[in-house]
Amino acid sequence: MDERFDAIVVGSGPSGCAAAYVMAKGGLNVLMIDRGTVPGAKNIIGGVLYSKVLNDLFPNFWEEDCVERYIDRRIISFVTEDSAVSMDFKSGKFSQPPYNGFTVLRAKFDKWFVGKAEEAGAMFVPGMRVDDLLWEGDRVAGIKVGDEAMPADVVIAADGVNSLLAQKAKLRGELQAHHVATGVKEVIELPREVIEERFGLSGDEGMANEYTGWCTQGVAGGAFLYTNKESLSLGLVCNIADLRKSGKRPADMIEEFKQHPAIRNLVRGGKIAEYSAHLIPEGGLDMQPKLYTNGMMVVGDAAGFVSVTGLTLEGANFAIASGIAAAETVKLAKERGDYSAASLAHYESLLNQSFVLQDFKTYKGAPQFLENHRMYSLYPNLVASMAEGIFRVDGLPKKKVMKVMREALKKNKVSYLDLLKDGLQGARAI
Ligand SMILES: Cc1cc2nc3c(=O)[nH]c(=O)nc-3n(C[C@H](O)[C@H](O)[C@H](O)COP(=O)(O)OP(=O)(O)OC[C@H]3O[C@@H](n4cnc5c(N)ncnc54)[C@H](O)[C@@H]3O)c2cc1C
């Protein structure tokens, strides 16, 4: 390791692999390091990987056995303790190439992506934890692993939500609890034909169901259930500050959620193959660090690039897009022979032109909107009361739908003013 690299990428998740691949493909001498002994070993995605950015990089990537099922059925459910009201969307437009998104399992996906970076010429070293940055005056000039220094013209911090490197470079401070969620996930194995029968799927069709309400027991967050080829991914996402206040444990919540009438028959007979937990940066623009300094850029989760709107959670596509933008910036910096902050500012310009920073600006009100606790108990209860009022046949005279709705509002103590305020805030936020 006496060699000086054009670029060192720390982290081999989607952001690091995208950056390493694009730079190596451009003829740069790239080293990518990950503390995991095997790519993706401890990484999690729920998860739906939205395809567009990856397909631009690797056309028809899904033909290479790196993903599970394409998602052409999306369900959003409001759950109470014993009921679920869902909006179910199935689209033929999502069931043909280029597909909108795929479920992925990180062990398989990360291994494939690391392989792509290696094929392009990047050197990958697993099982090595980067401890610090190497400085030359006020510029980052490489990394340190223990006492060993590894010099490079530029460092890309793709080291995930807890980014040690962004902190060492003073680009950001400690994570704040209300900006971060904890995601827990079980991979539940079931035979392929059982999954297809239970979820009404055939071939490689897949389904993604997101839940809000009782599943997180009043804690800001939600749950998800996704179909893989021969397993289900079931998990919860809970805001850390809220979780601490509640005193609840996600591991208990997921167990209780599995007993819910809307879930238990879907996971019945499954074998838990994996349980994992990981942080998710969900603070949006409020938590984004400064994105570059002399000799270094921050990408993916390390830069807080996860968009959570209550309807979707997108992180992997932001990670890939930001990795590509950082790599393009390094290629330009090499041409200029200038790795100063002024030169690397090009990275932020590229992000401003792409969906990455534009989406965060569009949804800047989403994190605050999602702190509203009425979203997690009152409104799911209200929707369930209305559905029950409409569908129950009990021998009593029928009521018109408007009356059922008024009674549901009264029963759940929802004021018209709160409903109006929250509706307006939601419309502004998302
Ligand atoms: C439960 C859950 C559900 C999710 N669902 C979705 C979803 O449905 N759709 C979606 O798009 N996104 C989803 N996400 C988010 C998505 O997984 C992330 O946004 C994405 O993985 C970020 O990629 P990354 O490369 O920036 O970071 P990561 O994938 O976190 O990779 C960081 C890498 O850096 C390495 N590393 C860290 N520190 C060091 C160090 N000091 N030295 C060496 N290596 C280091 C780690 O080992 C890791 O491999 C979900 C996340 C969770 C937790």
The ligand as a MOL file (V3000), in Angstrom:
LIG
                    3D

  0  0  0     0  0            999 V3000
M  V30 BEGIN CTAB
M  V30 COUNTS 53 58 0 0 0
M  V30 BEGIN ATOM
M  V30 1 C -34.3370 -0.5290 7.3100 0
M  V30 2 C -33.9290 0.2810 6.1050 0
M  V30 3 C -34.7740 0.3350 5.0170 0
M  V30 4 C -34.4010 1.0690 3.8800 0
M  V30 5 N -35.2210 1.0390 2.7980 0
M  V30 6 C -34.8410 1.6680 1.6680 0
M  V30 7 C -35.6340 1.5490 0.4780 0
M  V30 8 O -36.6630 0.8700 0.4530 0
M  V30 9 N -35.2120 2.2030 -0.6280 0
M  V30 10 C -34.0490 2.9560 -0.6540 0
M  V30 11 O -33.7070 3.5070 -1.7120 0
M  V30 12 N -33.2930 3.0700 0.4620 0
M  V30 13 C -33.6440 2.4550 1.6060 0
M  V30 14 N -32.8590 2.5350 2.7280 0
M  V30 15 C -31.6970 3.4390 2.6960 0
M  V30 16 C -30.5240 2.8460 1.9410 0
M  V30 17 O -30.2170 1.5740 2.4350 0
M  V30 18 C -29.3190 3.7900 2.0820 0
M  V30 19 O -29.7000 5.0940 1.7270 0
M  V30 20 C -28.1420 3.3720 1.2190 0
M  V30 21 O -27.7240 2.0800 1.5370 0
M  V30 22 C -26.9810 4.3430 1.4150 0
M  V30 23 O -25.8470 3.8830 0.7410 0
M  V30 24 P -24.4040 4.3850 1.1610 0
M  V30 25 O -23.4530 3.7420 0.1990 0
M  V30 26 O -24.3740 5.8560 1.2490 0
M  V30 27 O -24.1510 3.8660 2.6360 0
M  V30 28 P -24.1270 2.3780 3.2160 0
M  V30 29 O -24.9100 1.4590 2.3610 0
M  V30 30 O -24.5110 2.5110 4.6470 0
M  V30 31 O -22.5940 1.9440 3.1080 0
M  V30 32 C -21.6130 2.4980 3.9350 0
M  V30 33 C -20.4200 1.5580 3.9220 0
M  V30 34 O -19.3360 2.1840 4.5970 0
M  V30 35 C -18.6550 1.2180 5.3720 0
M  V30 36 N -17.9370 1.9500 6.4350 0
M  V30 37 C -18.4690 2.7470 7.3910 0
M  V30 38 N -17.4990 3.2750 8.1500 0
M  V30 39 C -16.3230 2.8030 7.6720 0
M  V30 40 C -14.9630 2.9890 8.0480 0
M  V30 41 N -14.6220 3.7930 9.0630 0
M  V30 42 N -14.0010 2.3210 7.3530 0
M  V30 43 C -14.3210 1.5210 6.3120 0
M  V30 44 N -15.6110 1.3090 5.9150 0
M  V30 45 C -16.5940 1.9500 6.5720 0
M  V30 46 C -19.7550 0.2880 5.8720 0
M  V30 47 O -19.2570 -0.9780 6.2050 0
M  V30 48 C -20.6940 0.2560 4.6580 0
M  V30 49 O -20.3990 -0.8330 3.7940 0
M  V30 50 C -33.1840 1.8100 3.8680 0
M  V30 51 C -32.3500 1.7500 4.9820 0
M  V30 52 C -32.6910 0.9840 6.0830 0
M  V30 53 C -31.7610 0.9330 7.2660 0
M  V30 END ATOM
M  V30 BEGIN BOND
M  V30 1 1 1 2
M  V30 2 1 2 3
M  V30 3 2 2 52
M  V30 4 2 3 4
M  V30 5 1 4 5
M  V30 6 1 4 50
M  V30 7 2 5 6
M  V30 8 1 6 7
M  V30 9 1 6 13
M  V30 10 2 7 8
M  V30 11 1 7 9
M  V30 12 1 9 10
M  V30 13 2 10 11
M  V30 14 1 10 12
M  V30 15 2 12 13
M  V30 16 1 13 14
M  V30 17 1 14 15
M  V30 18 1 14 50
M  V30 19 1 15 16
M  V30 20 1 16 17
M  V30 21 1 16 18
M  V30 22 1 18 19
M  V30 23 1 18 20
M  V30 24 1 20 21
M  V30 25 1 20 22
M  V30 26 1 22 23
M  V30 27 1 23 24
M  V30 28 2 24 25
M  V30 29 1 24 26
M  V30 30 1 24 27
M  V30 31 1 27 28
M  V30 32 2 28 29
M  V30 33 1 28 30
M  V30 34 1 28 31
M  V30 35 1 31 32
M  V30 36 1 32 33
M  V30 37 1 33 34
M  V30 38 1 33 48
M  V30 39 1 34 35
M  V30 40 1 35 36
M  V30 41 1 35 46
M  V30 42 1 36 37
M  V30 43 1 36 45
M  V30 44 2 37 38
M  V30 45 1 38 39
M  V30 46 1 39 40
M  V30 47 2 39 45
M  V30 48 1 40 41
M  V30 49 2 40 42
M  V30 50 1 42 43
M  V30 51 2 43 44
M  V30 52 1 44 45
M  V30 53 1 46 47
M  V30 54 1 46 48
M  V30 55 1 48 49
M  V30 56 2 50 51
M  V30 57 1 51 52
M  V30 58 1 52 53
M  V30 END BOND
M  V30 END CTAB
M  END
